Amino acid sequence: MTQAKPRTLPLSKRGMSFETFMWAFTRLTALGMYFFILVGVVGALVMGALNQMSFIEVLRWALVTNPGHVQFTNVPDIAPWASMFWRLVASAMFLTASSHGMHGVIVVLDDYFARASQRQWIRILNMLGYFVVAPIGLYIIWTA
């Protein structure tokens, strides 16, 4: 009787391929987005308590850490919102979320294109789009 073939590869035969790296990248960027959301929510709650903000104003800040979100509210001092820390948090969240989404679009589109050359062109176009949008988003965060 022949022995059954194992269904998984042993650790010694597994390699670090591009697909393995992108699998880990997707999981790590998702965790990174949760971390930045937590930082934004905690920061909004602390600053909301210090500035007597309404719940809606706290939510506006927690979701997008941009001083423009609180500029036209009843917050007396906007300077803490425009600090270097919050701009770095917003930049990191933007880059993490956009790169996570870019990879997600590539994974979805890979299912619709059969030829390797088509998939390569879709990846190139998606990366070009990312490298056009990312600087625009960073410019908006840093000049708002």
VMD Tcl script that draws the C-alpha trace (Angstrom):
set ca {
  {0.00 0.00 0.00}
  {1.38 3.41 -0.90}
  {1.82 6.10 1.65}
  {-0.44 9.17 1.33}
  {1.20 12.32 0.09}
  {1.29 15.10 2.72}
  {-1.05 17.99 1.91}
  {1.27 20.71 3.16}
  {4.92 21.47 2.60}
  {7.29 21.09 5.53}
  {8.85 24.31 6.83}
  {12.23 23.39 5.39}
  {10.79 23.41 1.84}
  {8.75 26.59 2.14}
  {10.34 29.71 0.73}
  {9.77 33.41 1.04}
  {8.14 34.20 -2.28}
  {6.59 37.46 -3.42}
  {3.11 36.05 -2.76}
  {4.08 35.14 0.81}
  {5.46 38.62 1.33}
  {2.27 40.23 -0.01}
  {0.13 37.96 2.18}
  {2.06 39.17 5.23}
  {1.94 42.76 3.95}
  {-1.86 42.67 3.74}
  {-2.18 41.37 7.29}
  {0.33 43.85 8.71}
  {-1.23 46.86 6.99}
  {-4.65 45.84 8.33}
  {-3.19 45.73 11.85}
  {-1.49 49.07 11.19}
  {-4.80 50.65 10.20}
  {-6.40 49.38 13.41}
  {-3.53 50.92 15.38}
  {-3.86 54.32 13.68}
  {-7.64 54.28 14.16}
  {-7.10 53.60 17.86}
  {-4.60 56.46 18.11}
  {-7.04 58.80 16.35}
  {-9.97 57.81 18.57}
  {-8.00 58.12 21.81}
  {-6.50 61.43 20.69}
  {-9.93 62.74 19.71}
  {-11.42 61.74 23.04}
  {-8.59 63.40 24.98}
  {-8.67 66.59 22.91}
  {-12.46 66.58 22.97}
  {-12.48 66.46 26.74}
  {-9.94 69.30 26.93}
  {-11.84 71.53 24.49}
  {-15.47 70.79 25.42}
  {-16.20 69.32 21.99}
  {-19.49 67.73 20.97}
  {-19.66 64.06 20.03}
  {-19.93 64.90 16.32}
  {-16.78 67.04 16.47}
  {-14.92 64.24 18.25}
  {-15.98 61.78 15.54}
  {-14.89 64.14 12.76}
  {-11.43 64.31 14.28}
  {-11.17 60.60 15.08}
  {-11.91 59.49 11.53}
  {-9.58 61.87 9.71}
  {-6.96 63.70 11.74}
  {-7.02 66.87 9.69}
  {-7.23 70.36 11.21}
  {-9.69 71.34 8.49}
  {-12.22 69.03 10.11}
  {-12.36 71.12 13.28}
  {-11.63 74.52 11.77}
  {-15.30 75.47 11.38}
  {-16.51 74.05 14.68}
  {-16.80 75.55 18.14}
  {-13.28 74.49 19.16}
  {-11.51 77.59 20.52}
  {-7.92 76.59 19.67}
  {-6.99 74.65 16.53}
  {-3.21 74.72 17.11}
  {-3.03 71.31 18.88}
  {-4.76 69.72 15.92}
  {-2.18 71.02 13.43}
  {0.83 69.63 15.30}
  {3.58 67.58 13.66}
  {2.43 64.46 15.54}
  {-1.10 64.52 14.08}
  {0.19 65.18 10.59}
  {2.53 62.22 10.87}
  {-0.32 60.04 12.15}
  {-2.55 61.16 9.28}
  {0.23 60.58 6.74}
  {1.01 57.12 8.09}
  {-2.68 56.18 8.13}
  {-3.16 57.46 4.59}
  {-0.14 55.59 3.21}
  {-1.02 52.40 5.09}
  {-4.65 52.42 3.95}
  {-3.89 53.36 0.35}
  {-1.19 50.71 -0.06}
  {-3.47 48.10 1.56}
  {-6.27 49.06 -0.83}
  {-3.94 49.09 -3.81}
  {-2.90 45.53 -3.09}
  {-6.55 44.54 -2.64}
  {-7.43 45.93 -6.06}
  {-4.55 43.99 -7.61}
  {-5.73 40.75 -5.97}
  {-9.31 41.26 -7.20}
  {-8.25 42.18 -10.74}
  {-5.92 39.17 -10.95}
  {-9.02 36.96 -10.95}
  {-10.38 38.65 -14.07}
  {-7.31 38.48 -16.31}
  {-6.06 35.09 -17.47}
  {-2.81 35.96 -19.21}
  {0.28 36.87 -17.23}
  {0.97 39.86 -19.48}
  {-2.47 41.30 -18.74}
  {-1.97 40.85 -15.02}
  {1.42 42.53 -15.27}
  {-0.06 45.55 -17.06}
  {-2.84 45.84 -14.48}
  {-0.25 45.78 -11.70}
  {1.86 48.42 -13.42}
  {-1.15 50.70 -14.00}
  {-2.30 50.24 -10.42}
  {1.15 51.10 -9.07}
  {1.33 54.18 -11.31}
  {-2.05 55.28 -9.98}
  {-0.82 54.80 -6.42}
  {2.34 56.84 -7.05}
  {0.21 59.65 -8.51}
  {-2.40 59.67 -5.72}
  {-0.03 59.23 -2.74}
  {1.85 62.53 -3.19}
  {-1.42 64.39 -3.75}
  {-2.84 62.98 -0.52}
  {0.32 63.81 1.42}
  {0.29 67.34 0.01}
  {-3.29 67.82 1.21}
  {-2.46 66.49 4.68}
  {0.60 68.71 5.11}
  {-0.86 71.91 3.67}
  {-4.34 71.80 5.24}
}
mol new
graphics top color blue
foreach p $ca { graphics top sphere $p radius 0.5 }
foreach p [lrange $ca 0 end-1] q [lrange $ca 1 end] { graphics top cylinder $p $q radius 0.2 }
display resetview
